[in-house]
Amino acid sequence: MMYWGNGISGWGYFLMALNMVLFWGVLVGGIVLLVRYMGGERRPRAVGSDPQRLLAERYARGEIDDEEYQRRLGALRDSGQLTHS
């Protein structure tokens, strides 16, 4: 039987290594996505969130300043949307 060359060249080794990395990357990525989908952390979504609590959270995170917080809190009181808690 006649052979061409003397075995696998550098390109052959490179392609085999690339295929191995791609195979394991797809396999591990698929498992991670499956685990996240099947058993991921489920957070309950608040449908009717308390406006005062949301406003206080934004103030605590620094998204709004003291003046803006007081102005919006007053607007909630005026509109009657404020809960007594």
BAFI-551911 format. One line per 2 residues: for each residue z, y, x of C-alpha. Coordinates in steps of 0.25 Angstrom, whole numbers, plus 5000, padded with zeros to 4 digits. Each point is the difference from the previous one (the first is absolute). Layout:
! residues N
Z,Y,X | ... $
//
This chain:
! residues 85
5000,5000,5000 | 4997,5014,5005 $
5010,5011,5000 | 4997,5015,5001 $
5010,5007,5009 | 5013,4994,5005 $
5009,5002,4988 | 5006,5012,4992 $
4997,5013,5006 | 5009,5013,4999 $
4994,5004,4987 | 5004,4986,4994 $
5014,5002,5004 | 5001,5014,4994 $
4994,4996,4987 | 5010,4988,4999 $
5011,5009,5003 | 4995,5011,4990 $
4999,4989,4989 | 5014,4995,5003 $
5006,5014,4998 | 4992,5003,4988 $
5004,4986,4994 | 5015,5002,5002 $
4999,5015,4996 | 4994,4996,4987 $
5009,4989,4998 | 5013,5008,5003 $
4995,5012,4992 | 4997,4991,4988 $
5014,4994,5000 | 5006,5014,5001 $
4993,5005,4989 | 5003,4988,4991 $
5015,5001,5003 | 5000,5015,4997 $
4992,4997,4987 | 5008,4988,4996 $
5014,5004,5004 | 5000,5014,5003 $
5011,5010,4997 | 4999,5004,4985 $
5005,5014,4997 | 5002,5003,4985 $
4992,5012,4997 | 5008,5011,4992 $
4992,5004,4988 | 5009,5011,4994 $
5006,5005,5013 | 5011,5010,4998 $
4994,5014,5004 | 5013,5005,5006 $
5002,4988,5009 | 4985,5001,5005 $
5003,5015,5002 | 5012,4997,5008 $
4993,4989,5008 | 4989,5010,5004 $
5011,5010,5004 | 5007,4990,5008 $
4987,4996,5008 | 4998,5015,5003 $
4987,5001,4992 | 5005,5012,4992 $
5010,5011,5005 | 5013,5004,4993 $
4993,5012,4992 | 4989,4990,4995 $
5010,4990,4996 | 5009,5010,4992 $
4987,5006,4993 | 4995,4986,4996 $
5014,4995,4996 | 5001,5013,4991 $
4986,4997,4994 | 5005,4986,4996 $
5012,5005,4994 | 4992,5010,4992 $
4991,4990,4995 | 5011,4990,4996 $
4995,4989,5009 | 5013,4999,5008 $
5009,4988,4997 | 5015,5002,5000 $
5004,4990,5011 $
//
